[in-house]
Amino acid sequence: MTEAKAPVPGFSMVIPPAVSDPELERRLGRGLGRVEARLEACTARVADPRMAEIVGHLLAAEGERLRPLLALLGGEFGSGQAEGAVDAGAVAELVHAGSLHHDDVMDGAPVRHGVPSVNALWGNRLAVLAGDWLLGQAARIAVGLGPEAVRLHARTAERLVLGRCRKVTGPRPGADPFEHHVEAAGKTAALCSMALSVGALQSGAPRYVVCDLSEFGERLGTAFQMSDDLSDVTSPSSLLDRAQPRARWADGDGPDWAGVERALEPLPASLAVARTRRAVDGCLARARDVLERLPDIPAREALGSICDSVTTRAA
């Protein structure tokens, strides 16, 4: 999908799929528009105006919408995009957004998606409460999708907490730090897997297809998270996005771009970065292997193009 054909005003995908089938592109556009409507309805449902402002802040800033897109593509492997696939996309995005509120509090992050984080604007306590509210809304919608969706939602919530715990505690003595980091990346993998699985279930896809899509989501999500982490440590601008507001540049002279770039020069060639890139490539190769087992429909091609986009991001 191209930016010019965005389904809603201001919508943009970080990794847009290449869709060669015009009808699929139109369905995805309509589906993403309906997901946006679901998210806006959740915000409008908040009785307290301050909480409505807070929960709407990050939802409006989030332009990626990868997880809803995956839910819609999962729905293509059954009877088409059932309304339940739209709800599955909303559930995945609400869980994602709610977890980001909590992540930013724990990290003391001042910026999220190019705008001030919720905790920076309203403080940690309200940020945590807003995250809890979003997670509650996700659970409310998931209940309407049936027991299997509720089970997958609960399993995803568990993995989000455990993944975050691993990031906080760090690797055990003697453990491989790299493998520990890969396990900690399970948050994105869990959400991508859930989105695809629930979207497919809601459209009546065969069980083997649901299982394959779940595995594909695991591989894709892990690769996506690791490519994101690569960007954080190899891009001077990403590093400054995190460091500048926290430091406040107390000396008043502004960022030393040249100094940051000199400090980061060895990173792209470092063993850790090279190993991460190999791991990304390995995850994506396994994801493509899973795709070969799926029915040959335009949605499969779109999923493959998302793998290609992640490869480009990690290069």
Secondary structure as GFF3:
##gff-version 3
##sequence-region A 1 315
A	DSSP	three_ten_helix	3	5	.	.	.	ID=ss1
A	DSSP	alpha_helix	22	44	.	.	.	ID=ss2
A	DSSP	alpha_helix	49	61	.	.	.	ID=ss3
A	DSSP	alpha_helix	66	75	.	.	.	ID=ss4
A	DSSP	alpha_helix	83	107	.	.	.	ID=ss5
A	DSSP	beta_strand	111	112	.	.	.	ID=ss6
A	DSSP	beta_strand	115	116	.	.	.	ID=ss7
A	DSSP	alpha_helix	118	122	.	.	.	ID=ss8
A	DSSP	alpha_helix	124	143	.	.	.	ID=ss9
A	DSSP	alpha_helix	147	169	.	.	.	ID=ss10
A	DSSP	alpha_helix	177	184	.	.	.	ID=ss11
A	DSSP	alpha_helix	186	202	.	.	.	ID=ss12
A	DSSP	alpha_helix	207	234	.	.	.	ID=ss13
A	DSSP	alpha_helix	236	247	.	.	.	ID=ss14
A	DSSP	alpha_helix	257	264	.	.	.	ID=ss15
A	DSSP	three_ten_helix	267	269	.	.	.	ID=ss16
A	DSSP	alpha_helix	271	291	.	.	.	ID=ss17
A	DSSP	alpha_helix	298	314	.	.	.	ID=ss18
###
